[in-house]
Amino acid sequence: MNQTGKFSSKVWLDFDMFEVNGKQVAKCKHCNKDFTWSSKSGTTHLKNHLERCQSKKIKNQERQLTTFEISNLITRDSDESNFMFDQERSHLDFAKMIIKHQFPLDMVEQEFFKIFLKNLQPMFEFPLNDILLFNIHRIYKDKKEKLQLYFD
């Protein structure tokens, strides 16, 4: 706290302060983790948390992605500017990838795979297992019909 009674450290921008049972508590605005603190002990532990906070890192990546998207919109040529995200097509492509590479169906549940895909395409919604299985069967039937036509 500085002489005017205000908190001068930048870490306070990322924490909410309150009191519990007479103790000062700082709650991370990104992950909601609580930390005890006092004006005499400093803010190093809070700063260290912010450097390691996964929720803050993800939010920063999303912010960077938004900046990246805006800069891409400005620099894209006319062919790419007509790009429209197609959820159904993405689900089918995802099913084809699982078939081709024999990935496990529970791949959609893996945390870092979800993070990776959200960073690539924030609009992508992960298919439920029922939808994924439906798409796999649909692809199988389409291929089977094409083979039957080919051999007839």
N, C-alpha and C positions, 0 to 999 in steps of 0.2 A: 504494500500500500504506500502511495506517495504522500507528501505533506498535505495535499488537498483531500485526502481520504478516499482517493480513487485507486483502483488496481492498475498498475502500470505495465505489468507483463502481458505480452501478446497471447499467452496461453489462455487467458481468461475469455478470449473470444470463442474458444472451443469448449468451455466448461460453464455449467450453471452452478451457482453457489447456494447452499442452504445449510441449515443447522438441524442436527438430529441428536437428541439427548445431550444437548450442550456442546456437541462437537461440530466443528466446521466440516462440511462435506462438499466436495466438488464432483459433479456428475459430467462425464464426457458427453457432449452433444451428439457424437457420432455413434458410439456403441453403448451408451447408458451405463458404463461402469462407474462405480463410486470410489472416490479417494478421500481419505481424511487429509486435512491440511491445517496449518495455522500461519498467521502472518509472519511468524518468526522463523518458520522452517523453510521458507522459500518454495519455489515452483519447479525445481529441477525434475522431480519425479513425475509431475504432470507433463512437462515438456518431453521427457523420455517416453511416456505413454503415447503421446501424439505421434512420435516418430515411428512407433510400432503398431499403432492402431489400424487394424485391417479395414474396419468400416470407413475410416477417414481415407485410407488409400483407395478404396473402391470408389468413394464419392469423388475423389480427385481425378481418378481415371475417367469416370463418367463426364466430369467437367471438361477434361482434356478432349474426350471424344466429341463432345458438343462443339468445342472450339475447332477441332479437326473437321467436323462436318460442315461448319459454316465456311471455313476456308476452302473446302472442296467445292461447295456450292458456287463460290466466287470464281474458282479457277477451272471448273469442269468445262469440257467442250460440249457442244449442243447435243451430241448423241448420248452422252452419259447423263445429262441433266434430265432426260426423260425416264430415268430409272424409277421403277415403282416396286416396292417391296411386296412380294407375294407370299403370304404365310403358307398357303396350301402347297405351293411349289416347293417352298423350303422344307416342309414336312416330308414331301415325297423324296426330295434330294437327300434328306437325312436318313430316310428308310433305305434308299439305295446304297448309301455309304455303309450302313450297318450290314446290309446283305453282302455287298462286295468284299468288305474287309472282315466279315464274320465277328463284328464287335458284339459284346453282350448287350441285351436289351436294357439292362439297368444302367447303361452308360448315361442316360438322361438324368439320372439321380446323382451323378458325381459332381460334387461342389465346384471344383475348379474347372471342370468342363463347362458347367453352366456359366461361370464367370467369364471364361474365355469367349464363349459364343455371344454373351450379352455385350462384351466389348466389341466384337466384330459387327453385330447387328442388334442394337438395343430393342428393336421391334419384334425380334424373334421370340415366340412363345413356345416353350417346350411342349411337345405333344404328350398327352396322357398315354399310358401303355396301351390302352384299347385302340386309340387312334394310330399309334405306331404299328401295332399288329395288323390293324385293318389295312394300312398302307402297304405293309410288307406282303400281305395276301393279295392285294390289288395288283401290285407289281408282278408277283408270281403268276397270277391269272393272265395278265396282259402278255407276258413273255411266253407262257404256255400256248395261248391262242395264236401268237405270231409263229411259233414253231410248228403248230399243227397246220396252219395255212401254208407254210413253207414246204412241208413234206406232203401235202395233199396234191 
